């Protein structure tokens, strides 16, 4: 599982410049093709080497698909509706994440062939649909391969600080609760997905109308309160409420961040900006899950949660000082 995360973090640093020079369409065509190749590997072999290779391909695929999609969506929508559009796009992404695990378990009960056969069919359909794309041409940018704007830094830092807790939760919450409450952990993740679905489009709409600062601050507060619920004795309704809170918090944080990043970039470097966003997101989950291990082992799961809550709160001054900008029209950083 960790292989894809590591590959994604490294690959996005190269995918961003590729999108800026060659266009998002290339990334959106290569990504599904890589997923298709990975699914075929899973179908054809169960050796550790084949599984590792398939996960590398999936890491490369997601590193291309997400930045490519995030880069191309703003070019299709007038500036005053881009937050709403990015929120709506995120709903499809979260719906897939919510439906995927239970659907995968149901397919697995019918055999590994059914599971990976369905994955192959889905990847093939995605690859075919990608051939119909008529958007996402390259901007023809010349100059340095990798560009960076200093005003991306607060947004990337904010993303990292507010997502670290999710690495802690996904890695250790199922191990923390009594075995009798394992089904309730499933309901936690379901409530999180539903919270994201319920608030992501409204958050994008409000970003378009009123700016991002107060939405980001609200997302931080809601996320910290949800982490606080996880510090209470575990129970079904405590976990459900905490999941709804983490989902709502993420929905309030992600669309405004994407809106502000696309305002601070243009067609010549937006791919890099969106690739760095996905890198920051993936890195936060990886750091949260790995760095929390010694703290969970030597102190407690609650201590790791408290540290992640403090990191999330540390993002509040960044959000408060965030300068509101108009839509960028040039590549000057």
C-alpha positions in Angstrom: 0.0 0.0 0.0 2.8 2.4 0.8 4.5 2.0 -2.6 1.9 3.9 -4.4 2.1 6.8 -1.9 5.9 7.1 -2.3 5.7 6.9 -6.0 3.0 9.5 -6.1 4.9 12.0 -4.0 8.0 11.8 -6.3 6.1 11.6 -9.6 4.0 14.7 -9.1 7.1 16.9 -9.0 7.7 15.7 -12.6 4.1 15.6 -13.7 3.4 19.3 -13.0 6.0 20.6 -15.5 4.9 18.0 -18.0 1.3 19.3 -17.8 2.5 22.9 -18.1 4.5 22.1 -21.2 2.5 19.3 -22.9 -1.0 19.9 -21.5 -3.3 18.2 -19.0 -4.8 16.0 -21.8 -1.5 14.0 -22.0 -1.6 13.3 -18.3 -5.3 12.4 -18.3 -4.6 9.9 -21.1 -1.5 8.3 -19.6 -3.0 8.0 -16.1 -5.9 5.6 -17.0 -3.6 3.7 -19.3 -1.2 3.1 -16.4 -4.2 2.0 -14.2 -5.2 -0.4 -17.0 -1.7 -1.9 -17.1 -1.7 -2.3 -13.3 -5.1 -4.1 -13.3 -3.8 -6.5 -16.0 -0.7 -7.2 -13.8 -3.0 -8.0 -10.8 -5.0 -10.3 -13.0 -2.1 -12.1 -14.5 0.2 -12.7 -11.5 0.2 -12.9 -7.7 4.0 -12.7 -7.2 5.3 -9.9 -4.9 7.3 -8.4 -7.8 4.1 -8.1 -9.9 2.1 -6.6 -7.1 4.9 -4.1 -6.4 5.1 -3.2 -10.1 1.3 -2.8 -10.2 1.3 -0.4 -7.3 4.1 1.6 -8.9 2.0 2.0 -12.0 -1.0 3.0 -9.9 1.1 5.6 -8.0 2.2 7.0 -11.4 -1.4 7.0 -12.6 -2.9 8.9 -9.7 0.0 11.4 -9.9 -1.0 12.2 -13.4 -4.8 12.1 -13.1 -5.4 14.3 -10.1 -3.1 17.2 -11.1 -4.3 17.0 -14.7 -7.9 17.2 -13.7 -7.3 20.0 -11.2 -5.4 21.9 -13.9 -8.0 21.5 -16.7 -11.2 22.2 -14.7 -10.5 25.9 -14.2 -9.9 26.4 -17.9 -13.5 25.2 -18.7 -15.4 27.5 -16.2 -15.7 31.3 -15.9 -13.6 32.6 -12.9 -16.7 33.4 -10.8 -17.8 29.8 -10.9 -14.5 28.0 -10.5 -14.8 27.2 -6.8 -18.2 25.6 -7.4 -16.8 23.6 -10.3 -13.8 22.4 -8.3 -16.1 21.4 -5.5 -18.4 19.5 -7.8 -15.4 17.7 -9.4 -14.2 16.7 -5.9 -17.7 15.2 -5.2 -17.1 12.6 -7.9 -13.6 11.8 -6.5 -15.0 11.3 -3.0 -18.0 9.3 -4.3 -15.5 6.9 -5.9 -13.5 6.7 -2.6 -16.7 6.0 -0.6 -18.1 3.4 -3.0 -14.8 1.7 -3.8 -14.1 -0.2 -0.5 -17.5 -1.8 0.0 -17.8 -2.6 -3.7 -14.3 -4.1 -3.7 -15.1 -6.3 -0.7 -18.3 -7.5 -2.3 -16.4 -8.3 -5.5 -13.7 -10.1 -3.5 -16.3 -12.4 -2.0 -16.8 -13.6 -5.6 -13.1 -14.2 -6.1 -10.0 -12.1 -6.9 -10.7 -12.6 -10.6 -14.0 -10.7 -10.2 -12.3 -7.9 -8.2 -9.4 -7.3 -10.7 -11.6 -8.0 -13.7 -13.9 -5.2 -12.6 -10.8 -3.0 -12.0 -9.6 -3.8 -15.5 -13.0 -2.9 -17.1 -13.1 0.4 -15.2 -9.6 1.3 -16.2 -10.3 0.4 -19.8 -13.4 2.5 -19.8 -11.4 5.4 -18.4 -8.7 5.0 -21.0 -11.3 5.0 -23.8 -13.1 8.1 -22.4 -9.7 9.9 -22.1 -9.3 9.6 -25.9 -12.4 11.8 -26.3 -10.9 14.7 -24.5 -10.6 17.9 -26.6 -9.3 20.1 -23.8 -6.0 20.4 -22.0 -3.6 21.5 -24.7 -0.2 22.6 -23.6 0.6 26.2 -23.0 3.9 25.9 -24.8 5.8 27.4 -21.8 9.5 27.8 -22.3 12.2 28.4 -19.7 13.0 26.4 -16.5 11.6 22.9 -16.3 10.3 23.5 -12.8 8.8 26.8 -11.7 7.6 27.8 -8.3 5.8 30.9 -6.9 6.4 32.0 -3.4 2.7 32.7 -2.8 1.9 29.0 -3.2 3.9 28.3 0.0 1.2 29.3 2.5 -1.5 27.2 0.8 0.8 24.1 0.5 1.8 24.5 4.1 -1.8 24.8 5.2 -2.7 21.7 3.3 0.1 19.7 4.9 -0.7 20.8 8.5 -4.4 20.2 8.2 -4.1 16.7 6.7 -1.4 15.1 8.9 -4.2 13.9 11.4 -5.8 11.8 8.6 -2.6 9.7 8.4 -2.8 9.1 12.1 -6.5 8.2 12.0 -6.4 5.9 9.0 -3.4 4.0 10.3 -4.2 3.7 14.0 -7.9 4.2 14.7 -8.9 0.6 13.7 -6.2 -0.6 16.1 -7.2 1.7 18.9 -10.9 0.7 19.4 -12.0 -2.5 21.0 -12.7 -5.3 18.6 -16.4 -5.0 19.2 -16.3 -1.5 17.7 -14.5 -2.4 14.5 -17.8 -2.1 12.5 -18.2 1.4 14.0 -14.9 2.4 12.5 -16.4 1.5 9.2 -19.3 3.9 9.9 -16.7 6.6 10.8 -15.2 6.4 7.3 -18.7 6.3 5.8 -19.7 9.4 7.8 -16.5 11.2 6.7 -17.3 10.5 3.0 -20.9 11.7 3.4 -19.6 14.8 5.2 -17.3 15.6 2.3 -20.1 15.0 -0.2 -22.6 17.2 1.7 -20.3 20.2 2.1 -17.8 20.2 -0.8 -20.0 21.9 -3.4 -21.4 24.5 -1.0 -17.8 25.3 0.1 -16.8 25.9 -3.5 -19.8 28.1 -4.1 -19.1 30.1 -1.0 -15.4 30.5 -2.1 -16.6 32.0 -5.3 -18.9 34.5 -3.5 -17.1 35.5 -0.3 -13.4 34.4 -0.7 -11.5 31.7 1.0 -10.1 33.0 4.3 -13.1 32.4 6.6 -13.9 29.0 5.0 -10.4 27.8 5.7 -10.6 29.0 9.3 -14.0 27.3 9.7 -12.5 24.1 8.2 -9.6 24.2 10.7 -12.0 24.7 13.6 -14.4 21.9 12.5 -11.5 19.5 12.0 -10.0 20.2 15.4 -13.4 19.7 17.1 -13.8 16.4 15.2 -10.3 15.2 16.4 -11.5 16.1 19.9 -14.4 13.7 19.6 -12.0 10.9 18.8 -10.3 11.6 22.1 -13.5 10.7 23.9 -14.2 7.0 24.8 -15.0 5.2 21.6 -18.6 4.5 20.7 -20.8 4.2 17.6 -22.3 7.7 17.7 -19.0 9.3 18.8 -17.3 7.8 15.8 -20.1 8.7 13.5 -20.1 12.4 14.6 -16.3 12.5 14.5 -16.4 11.2 10.9 -19.0 13.7 9.8 -16.8 16.4 11.4 -13.6 15.3 9.6 -15.5 15.1 6.3 -17.1 18.5 6.7 -13.7 20.0 7.7 -12.0 18.5 4.7 -14.8 19.8 2.4 -14.4 23.3 3.9 -10.6 23.2 3.4 -10.0 21.6 0.0 -12.1 23.7 -2.5 -10.9 27.1 -1.1 -7.3 25.9 -1.2 -7.7 24.8 -4.8 -9.4 28.1 -5.7 -6.6 30.1 -4.2 -3.9 28.0 -6.0 -5.6 28.5 -9.4 -5.8 32.2 -8.7 -2.1 32.3 -8.0 -1.2 30.4 -11.2 -2.1 30.5 -14.9 -2.0 28.1 -17.9 1.8 28.1 -17.9 2.3 26.8 -14.4 -1.1 25.6 -13.0 -0.1 22.0 -13.6 2.9 22.5 -11.2 0.7 24.2 -8.6 -1.9 21.4 -8.6 0.8 18.7 -8.6 2.4 20.3 -5.6 -1.0 20.4 -3.9 -1.4 16.6 -4.4 2.2 16.1 -3.2 1.5 18.0 -0.1 -1.7 16.1 0.6 -0.1 12.7 0.1 3.0 13.6 2.0 0.9 14.7 5.0 -0.9 11.3 5.1 2.4 9.5 4.8 4.1 11.6 7.6 1.0 11.3 9.8 1.0 7.5 9.6 4.7 6.9 9.8 5.8 9.6 12.3 3.0 8.8 14.7 4.2 5.2 15.0 6.7 5.7 17.8 4.4 8.1 19.6 1.5 5.6 19.5 3.8 2.8 20.7 5.5 4.7 23.5 2.8 7.0 24.7 -0.7 6.5 23.2 -2.9 7.0 20.2 -4.5 9.9 22.0 -1.1 11.6 22.2 -0.6 11.3 18.5 -4.1 12.7 17.9 -3.3 15.7 20.2 -0.1 16.4 18.2 -2.0 16.3 14.9 -4.7 18.6 16.4 -2.0 21.1 17.4 -0.5 21.0 13.9 -4.0 21.6 12.4 -4.4 24.6 14.7 -1.0 25.9 13.6 -2.5 26.4 10.2 -5.1 29.0 11.5 -2.6 32.0 11.5 -1.7 31.1 7.9 -5.3 31.1 6.8 -6.0 34.3 8.7 -3.1 36.2 7.0 -3.8 34.8 3.6 -4.0 37.6 1.1 -7.0 37.7 -1.2 -5.9 38.0 -4.9 -7.6 38.3 -8.2 -7.4 35.7 -11.0 -3.8 35.5 -12.3 -3.2 36.4 -15.9 0.5 35.9 -16.2 3.2 33.5 -15.2 5.2 36.1 -13.3 5.7 34.9 -9.7 
